[in-house]
Amino acid sequence: MTRPTAHARAAYPHLHPTPTRWADNDMYGHVNNVTYYAYFDTAVNSYLAGHGALDPQRGAVIGLVVETGCVFFAPAAFPDRLAVGVRVAHLGRSSVRYELAVFREDEDTACAQGHFVHVYVDRGSRRPTPLPEDLRRVLEDLQADPA
């Protein structure tokens, strides 16, 4: 398997400021691997909520994570100030593949990058449902440049 190369900040249409917390560090003195997934989830859902495309308590449609992954290139640690880059790599009928990257302050190359896939489902039935138009419009603004 070929190891991916770290992306640059410019590859991501949205950067979400993400300060590290004391509790993010593990006993080895760096941000624990599971914490990166929380950073990813927070960056995506903050973007969607901030653009009026996510109502986690009352929305008829919810996104469930069905796949995720992360590759690490360099450690981050408290008190680093981070930014999480967000882009949409694939926009389907009822699913979205997000690609994300974590950047330390003033660094152009990702220290970690990953992905996750949301399948959007009806809140009540939990069956896949087409993306609502307002959500699709917001996600289109995050689509990765095909170049």
Phi and psi restraints in degrees (value plus and minus 20) as a CYANA .aco file:
   2 THR   PHI    -103.5   -63.5
   2 THR   PSI     109.9   149.9
   3 ARG   PHI     -95.4   -55.4
   3 ARG   PSI     111.2   151.2
   4 PRO   PHI     -86.5   -46.5
   4 PRO   PSI     139.1   179.1
   5 THR   PHI    -115.8   -75.8
   5 THR   PSI     132.2   172.2
   6 ALA   PHI     -90.0   -50.0
   6 ALA   PSI     116.3   156.3
   7 HIS   PHI    -104.1   -64.1
   7 HIS   PSI     143.5   183.5
   8 ALA   PHI    -115.9   -75.9
   8 ALA   PSI     137.1   177.1
   9 ARG   PHI     -72.1   -32.1
   9 ARG   PSI     -60.2   -20.2
  10 ALA   PHI     -81.5   -41.5
  10 ALA   PSI     -34.7     5.3
  11 ALA   PHI     -98.1   -58.1
  11 ALA   PSI     -24.1    15.9
  12 TYR   PHI    -141.8  -101.8
  12 TYR   PSI     102.7   142.7
  13 PRO   PHI     -91.5   -51.5
  13 PRO   PSI     -37.8     2.2
  14 HIS   PHI    -152.7  -112.7
  14 HIS   PSI     116.1   156.1
  15 LEU   PHI    -140.6  -100.6
  15 LEU   PSI     103.0   143.0
  16 HIS   PHI    -122.4   -82.4
  16 HIS   PSI      96.6   136.6
  17 PRO   PHI     -81.3   -41.3
  17 PRO   PSI     112.6   152.6
  18 THR   PHI    -161.8  -121.8
  18 THR   PSI      74.8   114.8
  19 PRO   PHI     -93.1   -53.1
  19 PRO   PSI     122.6   162.6
  20 THR   PHI     -94.9   -54.9
  20 THR   PSI     138.3   178.3
  21 ARG   PHI    -137.7   -97.7
  21 ARG   PSI     136.1   176.1
  22 TRP   PHI     -71.0   -31.0
  22 TRP   PSI     -62.6   -22.6
  23 ALA   PHI     -91.1   -51.1
  23 ALA   PSI     -32.0     8.0
  24 ASP   PHI     -91.7   -51.7
  24 ASP   PSI     -48.3    -8.3
  25 ASN   PHI     -93.7   -53.7
  25 ASN   PSI     125.9   165.9
  26 ASP   PHI    -124.4   -84.4
  26 ASP   PSI    -193.2  -153.2
  27 MET   PHI     -88.0   -48.0
  27 MET   PSI     -32.1     7.9
  28 TYR   PHI    -109.7   -69.7
  28 TYR   PSI     -20.4    19.6
  29 GLY   PHI      66.3   106.3
  29 GLY   PSI      -3.8    36.2
  30 HIS   PHI    -156.8  -116.8
  30 HIS   PSI     148.1   188.1
  31 VAL   PHI     -81.0   -41.0
  31 VAL   PSI     107.9   147.9
  32 ASN   PHI     -86.8   -46.8
  32 ASN   PSI     124.7   164.7
  33 ASN   PHI     -76.2   -36.2
  33 ASN   PSI     -57.7   -17.7
  34 VAL   PHI     -85.9   -45.9
  34 VAL   PSI     -45.4    -5.4
  35 THR   PHI     -86.3   -46.3
  35 THR   PSI     -50.5   -10.5
  36 TYR   PHI     -80.3   -40.3
  36 TYR   PSI     -55.0   -15.0
  37 TYR   PHI     -86.0   -46.0
  37 TYR   PSI     -56.4   -16.4
  38 ALA   PHI     -86.2   -46.2
  38 ALA   PSI     -59.2   -19.2
  39 TYR   PHI     -80.2   -40.2
  39 TYR   PSI     -64.9   -24.9
  40 PHE   PHI     -80.3   -40.3
  40 PHE   PSI     -70.3   -30.3
  41 ASP   PHI     -80.4   -40.4
  41 ASP   PSI     -63.3   -23.3
  42 THR   PHI     -84.9   -44.9
  42 THR   PSI     -62.9   -22.9
  43 ALA   PHI     -82.7   -42.7
  43 ALA   PSI     -66.7   -26.7
  44 VAL   PHI     -86.0   -46.0
  44 VAL   PSI     -70.7   -30.7
  45 ASN   PHI     -89.8   -49.8
  45 ASN   PSI     -51.0   -11.0
  46 SER   PHI     -85.4   -45.4
  46 SER   PSI     -62.0   -22.0
  47 TYR   PHI     -81.8   -41.8
  47 TYR   PSI     -69.0   -29.0
  48 LEU   PHI     -83.2   -43.2
  48 LEU   PSI     -65.3   -25.3
  49 ALA   PHI     -85.0   -45.0
  49 ALA   PSI     -61.3   -21.3
  50 GLY   PHI     -86.0   -46.0
  50 GLY   PSI     -40.7    -0.7
  51 HIS   PHI    -124.9   -84.9
  51 HIS   PSI      -5.7    34.3
  52 GLY   PHI      52.2    92.2
  52 GLY   PSI      -1.4    38.6
  53 ALA   PHI    -126.1   -86.1
  53 ALA   PSI     -14.3    25.7
  54 LEU   PHI    -160.8  -120.8
  54 LEU   PSI     104.7   144.7
  55 ASP   PHI    -147.6  -107.6
  55 ASP   PSI      70.8   110.8
  56 PRO   PHI     -84.0   -44.0
  56 PRO   PSI     -43.7    -3.7
  57 GLN   PHI    -110.3   -70.3
  57 GLN   PSI     -54.6   -14.6
  58 ARG   PHI    -143.9  -103.9
  58 ARG   PSI     -24.9    15.1
  59 GLY   PHI     -83.0   -43.0
  59 GLY   PSI     122.2   162.2
  60 ALA   PHI     -91.8   -51.8
  60 ALA   PSI     -44.4    -4.4
  61 VAL   PHI    -139.2   -99.2
  61 VAL   PSI     116.2   156.2
  62 ILE   PHI    -148.3  -108.3
  62 ILE   PSI     132.0   172.0
  63 GLY   PHI    -119.6   -79.6
  63 GLY   PSI     106.4   146.4
  64 LEU   PHI    -128.8   -88.8
  64 LEU   PSI     113.7   153.7
  65 VAL   PHI     -97.0   -57.0
  65 VAL   PSI     105.3   145.3
  66 VAL   PHI    -136.4   -96.4
  66 VAL   PSI     -30.5     9.5
  67 GLU   PHI    -177.4  -137.4
  67 GLU   PSI     124.0   164.0
  68 THR   PHI    -175.7  -135.7
  68 THR   PSI     136.7   176.7
  69 GLY   PHI    -185.5  -145.5
  69 GLY   PSI     139.8   179.8
  70 CYS   PHI    -173.1  -133.1
  70 CYS   PSI     121.3   161.3
  71 VAL   PHI    -139.6   -99.6
  71 VAL   PSI     115.8   155.8
  72 PHE   PHI    -128.9   -88.9
  72 PHE   PSI     114.6   154.6
  73 PHE   PHI    -133.0   -93.0
  73 PHE   PSI     -54.8   -14.8
  74 ALA   PHI    -175.5  -135.5
  74 ALA   PSI     130.0   170.0
  75 PRO   PHI     -96.0   -56.0
  75 PRO   PSI     132.6   172.6
  76 ALA   PHI    -139.2   -99.2
  76 ALA   PSI     135.6   175.6
  77 ALA   PHI    -173.4  -133.4
  77 ALA   PSI     134.9   174.9
  78 PHE   PHI     -82.0   -42.0
  78 PHE   PSI     113.3   153.3
  79 PRO   PHI    -123.7   -83.7
  79 PRO   PSI      16.4    56.4
  80 ASP   PHI     -75.7   -35.7
  80 ASP   PSI     123.7   163.7
  81 ARG   PHI    -122.4   -82.4
  81 ARG   PSI     105.1   145.1
  82 LEU   PHI    -134.4   -94.4
  82 LEU   PSI     145.7   185.7
  83 ALA   PHI    -154.2  -114.2
  83 ALA   PSI     116.7   156.7
  84 VAL   PHI    -125.4   -85.4
  84 VAL   PSI      97.3   137.3
  85 GLY   PHI     -99.5   -59.5
  85 GLY   PSI     118.5   158.5
  86 VAL   PHI    -148.0  -108.0
  86 VAL   PSI     113.3   153.3
  87 ARG   PHI    -169.1  -129.1
  87 ARG   PSI     139.8   179.8
  88 VAL   PHI    -124.4   -84.4
  88 VAL   PSI     101.0   141.0
  89 ALA   PHI    -111.5   -71.5
  89 ALA   PSI     -49.6    -9.6
  90 HIS   PHI    -167.6  -127.6
  90 HIS   PSI     111.4   151.4
  91 LEU   PHI    -140.1  -100.1
  91 LEU   PSI      86.6   126.6
  92 GLY   PHI    -119.0   -79.0
  92 GLY   PSI    -185.6  -145.6
  93 ARG   PHI     -89.5   -49.5
  93 ARG   PSI     -64.3   -24.3
  94 SER   PHI    -150.9  -110.9
  94 SER   PSI     -11.7    28.3
  95 SER   PHI    -154.8  -114.8
  95 SER   PSI     139.1   179.1
  96 VAL   PHI    -159.3  -119.3
  96 VAL   PSI     113.4   153.4
  97 ARG   PHI    -125.1   -85.1
  97 ARG   PSI      95.4   135.4
  98 TYR   PHI    -114.0   -74.0
  98 TYR   PSI     120.1   160.1
  99 GLU   PHI    -135.0   -95.0
  99 GLU   PSI     117.4   157.4
 100 LEU   PHI    -154.9  -114.9
 100 LEU   PSI     132.5   172.5
 101 ALA   PHI    -164.8  -124.8
 101 ALA   PSI     123.5   163.5
 102 VAL   PHI    -126.4   -86.4
 102 VAL   PSI     108.0   148.0
 103 PHE   PHI    -140.8  -100.8
 103 PHE   PSI     112.4   152.4
 104 ARG   PHI     -95.5   -55.5
 104 ARG   PSI     133.2   173.2
 105 GLU   PHI     -71.0   -31.0
 105 GLU   PSI     113.9   153.9
 106 ASP   PHI      45.6    85.6
 106 ASP   PSI      -6.9    33.1
 107 GLU   PHI    -130.3   -90.3
 107 GLU   PSI     116.8   156.8
 108 ASP   PHI    -109.1   -69.1
 108 ASP   PSI     -38.2     1.8
 109 THR   PHI    -124.9   -84.9
 109 THR   PSI     117.5   157.5
 110 ALA   PHI     -83.0   -43.0
 110 ALA   PSI     119.7   159.7
 111 CYS   PHI    -110.6   -70.6
 111 CYS   PSI     -37.3     2.7
 112 ALA   PHI    -176.5  -136.5
 112 ALA   PSI     129.8   169.8
 113 GLN   PHI    -169.5  -129.5
 113 GLN   PSI     131.5   171.5
 114 GLY   PHI    -177.8  -137.8
 114 GLY   PSI    -185.2  -145.2
 115 HIS   PHI    -171.1  -131.1
 115 HIS   PSI     140.1   180.1
 116 PHE   PHI    -171.6  -131.6
 116 PHE   PSI     136.1   176.1
 117 VAL   PHI    -134.8   -94.8
 117 VAL   PSI     105.9   145.9
 118 HIS   PHI    -118.2   -78.2
 118 HIS   PSI     112.3   152.3
 119 VAL   PHI    -126.2   -86.2
 119 VAL   PSI     104.8   144.8
 120 TYR   PHI    -107.8   -67.8
 120 TYR   PSI     110.3   150.3
 121 VAL   PHI    -149.7  -109.7
 121 VAL   PSI     138.8   178.8
 122 ASP   PHI     -87.0   -47.0
 122 ASP   PSI     111.7   151.7
 123 ARG   PHI     -75.3   -35.3
 123 ARG   PSI     -62.8   -22.8
 124 GLY   PHI     -97.5   -57.5
 124 GLY   PSI     -70.1   -30.1
 125 SER   PHI    -106.7   -66.7
 125 SER   PSI     -39.8     0.2
 126 ARG   PHI      41.5    81.5
 126 ARG   PSI       6.0    46.0
 127 ARG   PHI    -118.9   -78.9
 127 ARG   PSI     123.7   163.7
 128 PRO   PHI     -73.8   -33.8
 128 PRO   PSI     122.9   162.9
 129 THR   PHI    -161.8  -121.8
 129 THR   PSI     130.3   170.3
 130 PRO   PHI     -79.0   -39.0
 130 PRO   PSI     127.0   167.0
 131 LEU   PHI     -82.4   -42.4
 131 LEU   PSI     111.8   151.8
 132 PRO   PHI     -81.2   -41.2
 132 PRO   PSI     129.1   169.1
 133 GLU   PHI     -79.0   -39.0
 133 GLU   PSI     -59.5   -19.5
 134 ASP   PHI     -84.8   -44.8
 134 ASP   PSI     -57.6   -17.6
 135 LEU   PHI     -87.7   -47.7
 135 LEU   PSI     -64.5   -24.5
 136 ARG   PHI     -78.4   -38.4
 136 ARG   PSI     -62.6   -22.6
 137 ARG   PHI     -81.7   -41.7
 137 ARG   PSI     -63.0   -23.0
 138 VAL   PHI     -85.2   -45.2
 138 VAL   PSI     -61.0   -21.0
 139 LEU   PHI     -89.1   -49.1
 139 LEU   PSI     -53.8   -13.8
 140 GLU   PHI     -80.0   -40.0
 140 GLU   PSI     -51.9   -11.9
 141 ASP   PHI     -87.3   -47.3
 141 ASP   PSI     -37.6     2.4
 142 LEU   PHI    -120.8   -80.8
 142 LEU   PSI     -17.8    22.2
 143 GLN   PHI     -83.5   -43.5
 143 GLN   PSI     118.0   158.0
 144 ALA   PHI     -87.5   -47.5
 144 ALA   PSI     125.4   165.4
 145 ASP   PHI     -86.8   -46.8
 145 ASP   PSI     105.8   145.8
 146 PRO   PHI     -89.7   -49.7
 146 PRO   PSI     -27.1    12.9
